[in-house]
């Protein structure tokens, strides 16, 4: 349970950082406003500010805690968190090393293999000369994706062998290091993590080839459904694997873990988002609401966890505290189910 913070919300100044330099800037701006509005409703003194690698003025705003809501590069890859650590600033979310691991799909999948968590087979292409060697080991279809991008930017499912080399080359040129990944045909699931709690599992259904950027933010036909048809043992397994993945990467406070469930109901880890979306359409707030946290209490509790680290001088590590929603009177749980 998050301990009572002596400082009240009315006395607490929060700087919400949004925007940033990445391709996900527009989404970050919407997420940031949603967080800022929720914290204002909770009674905090809130400043919503943009930040860029060459303009860190937002960090000079007097305040008690910083709530980064930057998606993608700079905000989610550990660079911003490194700056916050160097300045001794109190902030919400995961630390630099955990963010770096989570943002890099290669390194995070290596960690999953180390933890014994299933993940699709993969190969890495760092330069043009690697393409021919890499592509000879794969059968179609395969997934080609940038190693360090979010919101499904740059992802292609290659359906024809003759297109593979071209797609890898284009992705390499536009985004840098590329991952070729085994395509798992099946259901797409996502598990929000809040402190040490696995939130109810959501299934994502898109009319597009896969859950791409358009499906996430622009397609009204994309469906999000809380799963009720999985066997109880499998449901709990996916939640427990998600908590293990988050802890293994060293993440804290909140994150979201994405999975594919194949035709034999075997879960495969795809990636983890250290700072997922916070809009009213985003998956983490939806799952939190299903578990009993409305947006206001969700964001308020995240700030309180950061203030607890500041007040007591220790790190609430990898989901080591166990907040419960104000609407729940039951015994603390590790798993929330629908």
Residue pairs with C-beta under 8 A, 6 or more apart in sequence:
1 321
1 322
1 323
1 324
1 332
2 195
2 301
2 304
2 305
2 308
2 321
2 323
3 308
3 312
5 304
5 307
5 308
5 311
6 311
7 64
7 307
7 311
8 43
9 42
9 43
9 44
9 300
10 43
10 44
10 45
11 45
12 44
12 45
12 64
12 65
12 303
12 307
13 44
13 45
13 46
13 47
13 62
13 63
13 64
13 65
14 39
14 44
14 45
14 46
14 47
14 63
14 64
14 65
14 66
14 67
14 303
15 46
15 47
15 49
15 58
15 59
15 61
15 63
15 65
15 66
15 67
16 32
16 35
16 36
16 39
16 46
16 47
16 48
16 49
16 66
16 67
16 69
17 32
17 49
17 50
17 51
17 58
17 66
17 67
17 68
17 69
17 70
17 75
17 80
18 28
18 29
18 31
18 32
18 33
18 35
18 36
18 48
18 49
18 50
18 69
18 70
19 25
19 28
19 29
19 32
19 50
19 51
19 52
19 70
20 28
20 50
20 51
20 52
20 70
20 71
20 72
20 73
20 74
20 75
20 80
21 52
21 53
21 73
21 74
22 28
22 70
22 71
22 72
22 73
22 74
22 75
22 76
22 150
23 72
23 73
23 149
23 151
23 153
24 71
24 72
24 150
24 151
24 153
25 72
27 71
27 151
27 217
27 277
27 279
28 69
28 70
28 71
28 72
28 75
30 277
30 279
31 69
31 71
31 277
31 278
31 279
31 282
32 48
32 69
32 278
33 48
34 278
34 279
34 280
34 285
34 295
35 67
35 69
35 278
35 299
36 46
36 48
38 295
38 296
38 298
38 299
38 300
39 46
39 67
39 296
39 299
39 300
39 303
40 46
41 296
42 296
42 297
42 299
42 300
44 300
44 303
47 61
47 63
49 57
49 58
49 61
50 58
51 57
51 58
51 59
51 70
51 75
51 80
52 74
53 74
53 79
56 83
59 66
59 83
59 84
59 87
59 89
64 90
64 307
64 310
65 90
65 91
65 92
65 303
65 306
65 307
65 310
66 84
66 89
66 90
66 91
66 92
67 91
67 92
67 93
67 299
67 302
67 303
67 306
68 75
68 80
68 81
68 84
68 91
68 92
68 93
68 275
69 75
69 275
69 278
70 76
70 80
70 275
71 150
71 151
71 275
71 276
71 277
72 149
72 150
72 151
72 153
73 79
73 103
73 148
73 149
74 80
75 275
76 99
76 102
76 103
76 150
76 273
76 274
76 275
77 99
77 100
77 103
77 104
77 148
78 95
78 96
78 97
78 98
78 99
78 100
78 103
79 96
81 91
81 93
81 94
81 95
81 96
81 99
82 96
84 91
85 95
85 96
90 306
90 307
90 309
90 310
91 306
92 253
92 302
92 303
92 305
92 306
93 99
93 252
93 253
93 254
93 274
93 275
93 302
93 306
94 102
94 250
94 251
94 252
94 253
94 255
94 274
95 250
95 252
95 315
97 250
98 249
98 250
98 251
98 252
98 274
98 318
99 274
99 275
100 107
101 107
101 108
101 111
101 249
101 250
102 108
102 249
102 251
102 255
102 271
102 272
102 273
102 274
103 148
103 150
103 274
104 147
104 148
105 145
105 147
105 148
105 179
105 271
106 122
106 124
106 147
106 177
106 179
108 249
108 271
108 272
109 119
109 122
109 269
111 248
111 249
112 118
112 119
112 245
112 248
112 269
113 119
114 248
115 244
115 245
115 248
117 241
117 244
117 245
117 248
117 269
118 266
118 267
118 268
118 269
119 268
119 269
119 270
120 143
120 181
120 182
120 183
120 184
120 260
120 268
120 270
121 181
121 182
122 179
122 180
122 181
122 182
123 134
123 137
123 138
123 179
123 180
124 130
124 134
124 147
124 177
124 178
124 179
124 180
125 131
125 134
125 168
125 172
125 177
125 178
125 179
125 180
126 177
126 178
127 172
128 169
128 172
131 165
131 168
131 169
131 172
132 165
134 168
134 180
135 164
135 165
135 168
135 180
138 164
138 180
140 158
140 159
140 160
140 161
140 164
141 157
141 158
141 159
141 183
142 157
142 158
142 164
142 180
142 181
142 182
142 183
143 155
143 156
143 157
143 158
143 179
143 180
143 181
143 182
143 183
144 155
144 156
144 157
144 158
144 164
144 167
144 168
144 171
144 178
144 179
144 180
144 181
145 154
145 155
145 156
145 171
145 178
145 179
145 181
146 153
146 154
146 155
146 171
146 174
146 175
146 176
146 177
146 178
146 179
147 175
147 176
147 177
147 178
147 179
148 175
148 176
148 177
149 175
150 273
151 213
151 216
151 217
152 210
152 211
152 212
152 213
152 215
152 216
153 175
153 213
154 171
154 174
154 175
155 210
155 212
156 167
156 171
157 183
157 209
157 210
158 164
158 167
168 178
168 180
171 178
172 178
184 260
184 262
184 268
185 262
185 263
186 260
186 261
186 262
186 263
187 203
187 260
187 261
188 203
188 204
188 205
188 206
188 210
188 211
188 258
188 259
188 260
188 261
189 201
189 202
189 203
189 204
189 227
189 238
189 258
189 259
189 260
189 261
189 267
190 201
190 202
190 204
190 256
190 257
190 258
190 259
190 283
190 287
191 198
191 199
191 201
191 202
191 238
191 239
191 242
191 256
191 257
191 259
191 287
192 198
192 199
192 200
192 202
192 254
192 255
192 256
192 276
192 283
192 284
192 286
192 287
192 288
193 199
193 242
193 243
193 246
193 251
193 254
193 255
193 256
193 257
193 319
194 253
194 254
194 284
194 288
194 291
194 293
194 298
194 301
194 323
195 253
195 254
195 305
195 316
195 319
195 320
195 321
195 322
195 323
196 243
196 319
196 320
196 321
196 322
196 334
197 291
197 319
197 322
197 323
197 333
197 334
197 335
197 336
198 239
198 240
198 242
198 243
198 334
198 335
198 336
199 284
199 287
199 288
199 290
199 291
199 336
200 226
200 227
200 287
200 290
200 291
200 336
200 337
200 338
201 226
201 227
201 230
201 235
201 238
201 239
201 287
201 338
202 224
202 225
202 226
202 227
202 283
202 286
202 287
203 224
203 225
203 226
203 227
204 211
204 222
204 223
204 224
204 283
205 222
205 223
205 224
205 225
206 212
206 215
206 219
206 221
206 222
206 223
207 215
207 219
207 221
207 222
208 214
208 215
208 219
208 222
211 222
215 222
216 222
217 281
224 283
224 286
226 290
226 338
227 235
227 338
228 338
230 238
230 265
231 265
234 265
234 267
235 337
236 335
236 337
237 267
238 259
238 261
238 267
239 335
239 337
240 335
241 257
241 259
241 267
241 269
242 257
242 259
243 319
243 334
245 257
245 269
245 272
246 255
246 257
246 272
246 318
246 319
247 318
247 319
249 272
249 318
250 317
250 318
251 272
251 274
251 318
251 319
252 305
252 315
252 316
252 317
252 318
252 319
252 320
253 302
253 305
253 306
253 316
253 319
254 276
254 284
254 302
255 272
255 273
255 274
255 275
255 276
256 272
256 273
256 276
256 283
256 284
257 269
257 271
257 272
257 273
258 269
258 270
258 271
258 272
258 273
259 267
259 268
259 269
259 270
260 267
260 268
260 270
261 267
261 268
262 268
276 282
276 283
276 284
277 283
277 284
277 285
278 284
278 285
278 295
278 299
279 285
280 295
285 295
285 298
288 295
288 298
289 295
289 298
290 336
290 338
291 325
291 336
292 324
292 325
292 326
292 327
292 328
293 301
293 325
297 325
297 326
301 323
304 323
305 316
305 321
305 323
308 316
308 321
309 315
309 316
322 332
322 334
324 330
324 332
